[in-house]
Amino acid sequence: MPKQKTHKGLAKRIKVTKTGKVRFFSPNSRHLKSNKTGLAVQTYRKGKFARSGDMKMYGKLLNRGLLSQEQHEVLRSAKAESPSAAKG
């Protein structure tokens, strides 16, 4: 039986954070910036997090479970609420 392999092209373009979020940088940001607006160039500098619609595809390509930024926020808020509810 063949092994499940990680999609190396995707693995080189993204970073999976400790909490399972997928971080990446915008395409089209390396060169040919003279014809782009200053605001567009500024937005290229900041990394982005993958959205929930893409996570199923990324999980299949990387063979692991992943969280989108929205899912991470929901889990973090649920954890923050549960200890306070247990105390009171």
N, CA, C and O atoms as a MOPAC input file, in Angstrom:
PM7 MOZYME 1SCF
protein

 N      0.83500 1    -1.17900 1     0.00000 1
 C      0.00000 1     0.00000 1     0.00000 1
 C      0.88900 1     1.25400 1     0.00000 1
 O      1.78700 1     1.36300 1     0.83500 1
 N      0.65400 1     2.19900 1    -0.92100 1
 C      1.49000 1     3.39900 1    -0.94300 1
 C      1.21600 1     4.30600 1     0.25300 1
 O      0.12100 1     4.31100 1     0.81600 1
 N      2.23700 1     5.07000 1     0.62400 1
 C      2.11900 1     5.98200 1     1.75800 1
 C      1.43000 1     7.27500 1     1.33600 1
 O      1.49200 1     7.67500 1     0.17300 1
 N      0.77700 1     7.91700 1     2.29200 1
 C      0.22200 1     9.24600 1     2.06100 1
 C      1.36600 1    10.24800 1     2.13900 1
 O      2.12400 1    10.25800 1     3.11000 1
 N      1.48900 1    11.08400 1     1.12500 1
 C      2.59000 1    12.02800 1     1.09200 1
 C      2.08000 1    13.45800 1     1.18400 1
 O      1.00600 1    13.78700 1     0.68100 1
 N      2.86100 1    14.28600 1     1.82600 1
 C      2.55500 1    15.69800 1     1.92900 1
 C      2.75200 1    16.36700 1     0.58100 1
 O      3.69500 1    16.04200 1    -0.14200 1
 N      1.87900 1    17.29300 1     0.23700 1
 C      2.02400 1    18.05500 1    -0.99300 1
 C      3.14000 1    19.07400 1    -0.78400 1
 O      2.94000 1    20.07600 1    -0.09800 1
 N      4.29600 1    18.83200 1    -1.36200 1
 C      5.48700 1    19.62800 1    -1.08200 1
 C      5.36700 1    21.06200 1    -1.58300 1
 O      5.92300 1    21.97400 1    -0.97100 1
 N      4.65400 1    21.27700 1    -2.67900 1
 C      4.48000 1    22.62900 1    -3.17900 1
 C      3.71200 1    23.49200 1    -2.19500 1
 O      4.04900 1    24.65900 1    -1.99300 1
 N      2.67700 1    22.92300 1    -1.58100 1
 C      1.91400 1    23.66200 1    -0.58200 1
 C      2.71600 1    23.81200 1     0.70000 1
 O      2.67700 1    24.86700 1     1.33300 1
 N      3.43400 1    22.78400 1     1.08700 1
 C      4.19800 1    22.82700 1     2.33700 1
 C      5.27600 1    23.90900 1     2.29900 1
 O      5.62800 1    24.46000 1     3.34300 1
 N      5.80400 1    24.22000 1     1.12000 1
 C      6.82600 1    25.25000 1     0.99700 1
 C      6.23800 1    26.65800 1     1.04700 1
 O      6.95400 1    27.61500 1     1.34200 1
 N      4.95000 1    26.79500 1     0.76300 1
 C      4.33000 1    28.10700 1     0.66700 1
 C      3.59500 1    28.53000 1     1.92800 1
 O      3.25800 1    29.70500 1     2.07600 1
 N      3.34200 1    27.60200 1     2.83600 1
 C      2.59100 1    27.93400 1     4.04200 1
 C      3.36900 1    27.52400 1     5.27900 1
 O      4.33800 1    26.76800 1     5.21200 1
 N      2.91400 1    28.04700 1     6.41200 1
 C      3.45300 1    27.63300 1     7.70000 1
 C      2.26700 1    27.30800 1     8.58600 1
 O      1.32800 1    28.09900 1     8.68100 1
 N      2.29800 1    26.16900 1     9.22600 1
 C      1.24600 1    25.79100 1    10.16200 1
 C      1.70300 1    26.21300 1    11.54800 1
 O      2.76200 1    25.79100 1    12.01200 1
 N      0.91500 1    27.03700 1    12.20400 1
 C      1.28700 1    27.54800 1    13.51500 1
 C      1.08000 1    26.47700 1    14.58500 1
 O      0.55600 1    25.39800 1    14.30800 1
 N      1.49200 1    26.78900 1    15.78600 1
 C      1.37500 1    25.84800 1    16.90300 1
 C     -0.07800 1    25.46400 1    17.16400 1
 O     -0.36400 1    24.32400 1    17.53100 1
 N     -0.98900 1    26.40500 1    16.97600 1
 C     -2.39700 1    26.14300 1    17.23600 1
 C     -3.10700 1    25.50800 1    16.05000 1
 O     -4.29500 1    25.19800 1    16.14200 1
 N     -2.39500 1    25.30500 1    14.92300 1
 C     -2.98900 1    24.63700 1    13.77000 1
 C     -3.50900 1    25.57300 1    12.70200 1
 O     -4.10400 1    25.11300 1    11.72700 1
 N     -3.30300 1    26.87600 1    12.85300 1
 C     -3.72100 1    27.80900 1    11.82100 1
 C     -2.70800 1    27.78400 1    10.67600 1
 O     -1.53500 1    27.47000 1    10.87800 1
 N     -3.17300 1    28.11700 1     9.48200 1
 C     -2.31100 1    28.13100 1     8.30100 1
 C     -1.99100 1    29.57700 1     7.95700 1
 O     -2.89200 1    30.36700 1     7.67800 1
 N     -0.71300 1    29.92200 1     7.97700 1
 C     -0.25700 1    31.26800 1     7.67500 1
 C      0.46600 1    31.25100 1     6.33800 1
 O      1.22000 1    30.32200 1     6.04800 1
 N      0.24000 1    32.27900 1     5.51900 1
 C      0.90100 1    32.38100 1     4.22500 1
 C      1.06300 1    33.84500 1     3.85800 1
 O      0.45200 1    34.71900 1     4.47300 1
 N      1.87600 1    34.10400 1     2.86700 1
 C      2.07000 1    35.45700 1     2.36700 1
 C      1.46600 1    35.56900 1     0.97300 1
 O      1.37200 1    34.58700 1     0.23700 1
 N      1.06400 1    36.77300 1     0.63200 1
 C      0.34700 1    37.00800 1    -0.61100 1
 C      1.20400 1    36.70400 1    -1.82700 1
 O      2.40500 1    36.97700 1    -1.82300 1
 N      0.60700 1    36.14800 1    -2.86000 1
 C      1.32800 1    36.01500 1    -4.12600 1
 C      1.43100 1    37.38000 1    -4.80500 1
 O      0.78500 1    38.33900 1    -4.38200 1
 N      2.22600 1    37.46400 1    -5.83400 1
 C      2.44200 1    38.69000 1    -6.62400 1
 C      3.11800 1    39.79100 1    -5.82100 1
 O      2.96400 1    40.96700 1    -6.15300 1
 N      3.85800 1    39.44900 1    -4.78000 1
 C      4.44200 1    40.48300 1    -3.92400 1
 C      5.96500 1    40.54000 1    -4.01100 1
 O      6.58100 1    41.29300 1    -3.25700 1
 N      6.58200 1    39.78800 1    -4.88600 1
 C      8.03400 1    39.69700 1    -4.90200 1
 C      8.69800 1    40.75000 1    -5.77500 1
 O      9.68900 1    41.35400 1    -5.36400 1
 N      8.17700 1    40.97800 1    -6.95800 1
 C      8.81800 1    41.92400 1    -7.87500 1
 C      7.74100 1    42.59100 1    -8.72600 1
 O      6.55400 1    42.31600 1    -8.54800 1
 N      8.13800 1    43.45400 1    -9.64000 1
 C      7.23300 1    44.23300 1   -10.48900 1
 C      6.28300 1    45.06400 1    -9.63200 1
 O      5.07300 1    45.06800 1    -9.85700 1
 N      6.83800 1    45.76100 1    -8.65600 1
 C      6.01000 1    46.54700 1    -7.74400 1
 C      5.78500 1    47.97000 1    -8.22500 1
 O      4.96600 1    48.68700 1    -7.65000 1
 N      6.48300 1    48.39300 1    -9.25500 1
 C      6.38000 1    49.79100 1    -9.68100 1
 C      5.00600 1    50.11400 1   -10.24900 1
 O      4.57300 1    51.26500 1   -10.17900 1
 N      4.31700 1    49.14500 1   -10.80200 1
 C      2.99600 1    49.41200 1   -11.36600 1
 C      1.87800 1    49.12500 1   -10.35500 1
 O      0.70200 1    49.20800 1   -10.70800 1
 N      2.22000 1    48.79400 1    -9.12000 1
 C      1.21900 1    48.55600 1    -8.09000 1
 C      1.11000 1    49.79900 1    -7.20300 1
 O      2.06100 1    50.56900 1    -7.07100 1
 N     -0.04800 1    49.97500 1    -6.60900 1
 C     -0.23900 1    51.12500 1    -5.72700 1
 C      0.51900 1    50.90500 1    -4.42100 1
 O      0.84300 1    49.77300 1    -4.06300 1
 N      0.79500 1    51.99500 1    -3.72000 1
 C      1.50500 1    51.90000 1    -2.44700 1
 C      0.72900 1    51.09500 1    -1.42500 1
 O      1.31400 1    50.35300 1    -0.63700 1
 N     -0.59600 1    51.24000 1    -1.43600 1
 C     -1.42800 1    50.50000 1    -0.49000 1
 C     -1.36300 1    48.99900 1    -0.76600 1
 O     -1.33500 1    48.19500 1     0.16600 1
 N     -1.33900 1    48.62500 1    -2.03800 1
 C     -1.23500 1    47.20900 1    -2.38500 1
 C      0.09600 1    46.63400 1    -1.91200 1
 O      0.14100 1    45.52400 1    -1.38300 1
 N      1.16900 1    47.37900 1    -2.09900 1
 C      2.49000 1    46.91900 1    -1.67900 1
 C      2.55200 1    46.78300 1    -0.15900 1
 O      3.17100 1    45.85100 1     0.35400 1
 N      1.91600 1    47.70400 1     0.56300 1
 C      1.89000 1    47.62500 1     2.02500 1
 C      1.14500 1    46.38300 1     2.49900 1
 O      1.56500 1    45.73500 1     3.45800 1
 N      0.05300 1    46.05000 1     1.84000 1
 C     -0.72400 1    44.88300 1     2.27400 1
 C      0.00100 1    43.57500 1     1.97900 1
 O     -0.25600 1    42.56700 1     2.63700 1
 N      0.90100 1    43.57800 1     1.00400 1
 C      1.67400 1    42.37300 1     0.70900 1
 C      2.63200 1    42.02800 1     1.85200 1
 O      2.98900 1    40.86100 1     2.01600 1
 N      3.04700 1    43.00000 1     2.63000 1
 C      4.04600 1    42.76500 1     3.67800 1
 C      3.51800 1    41.91400 1     4.82000 1
 O      4.27100 1    41.17200 1     5.45000 1
 N      2.24700 1    42.02100 1     5.07800 1
 C      1.66500 1    41.32900 1     6.22200 1
 C      1.20200 1    39.93700 1     5.81900 1
 O      0.58900 1    39.75700 1     4.76700 1
 N      1.50200 1    38.95100 1     6.66500 1
 C      1.05000 1    37.59200 1     6.40700 1
 C     -0.43600 1    37.45300 1     6.62800 1
 O     -1.04200 1    38.24700 1     7.34700 1
 N     -1.02400 1    36.44900 1     6.01200 1
 C     -2.45600 1    36.21100 1     6.12500 1
 C     -2.68800 1    34.82200 1     6.67400 1
 O     -1.80700 1    33.96400 1     6.63300 1
 N     -3.90200 1    34.60900 1     7.19700 1
 C     -4.30000 1    33.29600 1     7.66700 1
 C     -5.35100 1    32.73700 1     6.72400 1
 O     -6.19500 1    33.47600 1     6.21600 1
 N     -5.30000 1    31.43400 1     6.49200 1
 C     -6.24900 1    30.79000 1     5.59500 1
 C     -7.64200 1    30.81700 1     6.19400 1
 O     -7.79600 1    30.75100 1     7.41400 1
 N     -8.64100 1    30.91100 1     5.36300 1
 C    -10.03100 1    30.95800 1     5.78800 1
 C    -10.61800 1    29.55200 1     5.85900 1
 O    -10.01700 1    28.58600 1     5.39100 1
 N    -11.78600 1    29.46200 1     6.44500 1
 C    -12.37500 1    28.15300 1     6.72700 1
 C    -12.74400 1    27.39000 1     5.46000 1
 O    -12.75300 1    26.15900 1     5.46800 1
 N    -13.05000 1    28.09900 1     4.36500 1
 C    -13.42000 1    27.42100 1     3.12800 1
 C    -12.27600 1    26.63300 1     2.50600 1
 O    -12.51200 1    25.68000 1     1.76300 1
 N    -11.04500 1    27.02000 1     2.80200 1
 C     -9.88500 1    26.35800 1     2.21400 1
 C     -9.31000 1    25.25500 1     3.09800 1
 O     -8.47600 1    24.47300 1     2.64000 1
 N     -9.73900 1    25.18100 1     4.34400 1
 C     -9.06900 1    24.30600 1     5.30100 1
 C     -9.23200 1    22.82500 1     4.97500 1
 O     -8.31700 1    22.04000 1     5.22200 1
 N    -10.36700 1    22.43300 1     4.43200 1
 C    -10.57600 1    21.02800 1     4.09500 1
 C     -9.58300 1    20.59300 1     3.01400 1
 O     -8.99900 1    19.51200 1     3.08900 1
 N     -9.40300 1    21.45200 1     2.01300 1
 C     -8.46000 1    21.14600 1     0.94100 1
 C     -7.02600 1    21.09200 1     1.46600 1
 O     -6.27100 1    20.18200 1     1.12300 1
 N     -6.64800 1    22.07000 1     2.30300 1
 C     -5.29900 1    22.08500 1     2.86600 1
 C     -5.05800 1    20.86700 1     3.74800 1
 O     -3.96900 1    20.29400 1     3.73200 1
 N     -6.05400 1    20.47400 1     4.50500 1
 C     -5.92000 1    19.29700 1     5.36400 1
 C     -5.67300 1    18.03400 1     4.56000 1
 O     -4.87500 1    17.18400 1     4.95200 1
 N     -6.35800 1    17.91700 1     3.43800 1
 C     -6.16200 1    16.73800 1     2.58900 1
 C     -4.77300 1    16.74400 1     1.96100 1
 O     -4.12400 1    15.70100 1     1.88000 1
 N     -4.31300 1    17.91400 1     1.51600 1
 C     -3.00800 1    17.99300 1     0.87300 1
 C     -1.86100 1    17.77400 1     1.85800 1
 O     -0.81700 1    17.23500 1     1.49100 1
 N     -2.05800 1    18.19300 1     3.10800 1
 C     -0.99700 1    18.06600 1     4.10900 1
 C     -1.15800 1    16.84000 1     5.00000 1
 O     -0.26800 1    16.53200 1     5.79200 1
 N     -2.28200 1    16.13800 1     4.87900 1
 C     -2.55400 1    14.92400 1     5.66600 1
 C     -2.51500 1    15.19000 1     7.16400 1
 O     -1.90200 1    14.43600 1     7.92100 1
 N     -3.17100 1    16.26400 1     7.58600 1
 C     -3.27600 1    16.55600 1     9.00900 1
 C     -4.45800 1    17.47200 1     9.24700 1
 O     -4.94300 1    18.12600 1     8.32400 1
 N     -4.92000 1    17.51800 1    10.48400 1
 C     -6.02500 1    18.38800 1    10.83800 1
 C     -5.55200 1    19.81300 1    11.01900 1
 O     -4.48400 1    20.04800 1    11.58400 1
 N     -6.33500 1    20.76400 1    10.54400 1
 C     -5.96600 1    22.17100 1    10.60400 1
 C     -7.14900 1    22.99600 1    11.09100 1
 O     -8.29700 1    22.56200 1    10.99900 1
 N     -6.86600 1    24.18400 1    11.60700 1
 C     -7.89100 1    25.11700 1    12.04400 1
 C     -7.79800 1    26.39700 1    11.23000 1
 O     -6.70400 1    26.88400 1    10.94400 1
 N     -8.95200 1    26.93900 1    10.85900 1
 C     -8.94500 1    28.26000 1    10.24500 1
 C     -8.88100 1    29.29800 1    11.35100 1
 O     -9.01000 1    28.96600 1    12.53000 1
 N     -8.68200 1    30.54400 1    10.97600 1
 C     -8.61200 1    31.59400 1    11.97700 1
 C     -9.95000 1    31.73800 1    12.69000 1
 O     -9.98400 1    31.97800 1    13.89700 1
 N    -11.06100 1    31.59400 1    11.95000 1
 C    -12.37600 1    31.69100 1    12.57500 1
 C    -12.59200 1    30.56700 1    13.57700 1
 O    -13.08300 1    30.80400 1    14.68000 1
 N    -12.22500 1    29.33900 1    13.20000 1
 C    -12.38900 1    28.20300 1    14.10700 1
 C    -11.53100 1    28.36800 1    15.34600 1
 O    -11.94800 1    28.00600 1    16.44600 1
 N    -10.33400 1    28.91400 1    15.17500 1
 C     -9.45200 1    29.12900 1    16.30900 1
 C    -10.05500 1    30.14500 1    17.28400 1
 O     -9.99600 1    29.95300 1    18.49900 1
 N    -10.62800 1    31.21500 1    16.75400 1
 C    -11.24800 1    32.23200 1    17.60800 1
 C    -12.43000 1    31.65700 1    18.38300 1
 O    -12.61900 1    31.97600 1    19.55700 1
 N    -13.22600 1    30.81000 1    17.73200 1
 C    -14.37400 1    30.20000 1    18.40500 1
 C    -13.90200 1    29.30300 1    19.53800 1
 O    -14.46600 1    29.35000 1    20.63200 1
 N    -12.88400 1    28.49100 1    19.30200 1
 C    -12.37300 1    27.60200 1    20.34900 1
 C    -11.76300 1    28.39800 1    21.49800 1
 O    -11.93400 1    28.04300 1    22.66400 1
 N    -11.05800 1    29.46600 1    21.17100 1
 C    -10.43100 1    30.27000 1    22.21500 1
 C    -11.49200 1    30.95300 1    23.08200 1
 O    -11.34300 1    31.02300 1    24.30200 1
 N    -12.55200 1    31.45100 1    22.46300 1
 C    -13.61100 1    32.09700 1    23.24700 1
 C    -14.36700 1    31.07300 1    24.09000 1
 O    -14.79200 1    31.38300 1    25.20300 1
 N    -14.53900 1    29.85000 1    23.56800 1
 C    -15.21300 1    28.80800 1    24.34300 1
 C    -14.37700 1    28.40800 1    25.55500 1
 O    -14.92400 1    28.16000 1    26.62900 1
 N    -13.05600 1    28.34400 1    25.39000 1
 C    -12.17900 1    28.01400 1    26.51600 1
 C    -12.17400 1    29.12900 1    27.55800 1
 O    -12.10900 1    28.86700 1    28.75900 1
 N    -12.24200 1    30.37100 1    27.08800 1
 C    -12.23500 1    31.50100 1    28.01100 1
 C    -13.52400 1    31.55800 1    28.83200 1
 O    -13.50400 1    31.95900 1    29.99600 1
 N    -14.62900 1    31.16200 1    28.23100 1
 C    -15.91200 1    31.20500 1    28.92700 1
 C    -16.09700 1    30.03000 1    29.88500 1
 O    -16.73400 1    30.18900 1    30.92700 1
 N    -15.56200 1    28.86900 1    29.56300 1
 C    -15.81900 1    27.68500 1    30.37700 1
 C    -15.21800 1    27.75900 1    31.77800 1
 O    -15.90200 1    27.33900 1    32.71100 1
 N    -14.00200 1    28.25200 1    32.01100 1
 C    -13.50800 1    28.33000 1    33.38800 1
 C    -14.29400 1    29.30500 1    34.25800 1
 O    -14.50400 1    29.05000 1    35.44400 1
 N    -14.72600 1    30.41400 1    33.67500 1
 C    -15.49200 1    31.38300 1    34.45700 1
 C    -16.86900 1    30.81700 1    34.80500 1
 O    -17.40300 1    31.11100 1    35.87500 1
 N    -17.44700 1    30.01300 1    33.91900 1
 C    -18.74900 1    29.39700 1    34.20000 1
 C    -18.60800 1    28.31800 1    35.27700 1
 O    -19.51900 1    28.11800 1    36.08000 1
 N    -17.48100 1    27.63300 1    35.29100 1
 C    -17.26600 1    26.58000 1    36.29000 1
 C    -17.06900 1    27.17000 1    37.68700 1
 O    -17.49800 1    26.58300 1    38.68000 1
 N    -16.41800 1    28.33400 1    37.75600 1
 C    -16.17200 1    28.96800 1    39.06600 1
 C    -17.47400 1    29.51900 1    39.66300 1
 O    -17.71700 1    29.38800 1    40.86300 1
 N    -18.31900 1    30.14600 1    38.80200 1
 C    -19.51900 1    30.81400 1    39.30700 1
 C    -20.66600 1    29.90100 1    39.36800 1
 O    -21.75600 1    30.30500 1    39.77200 1

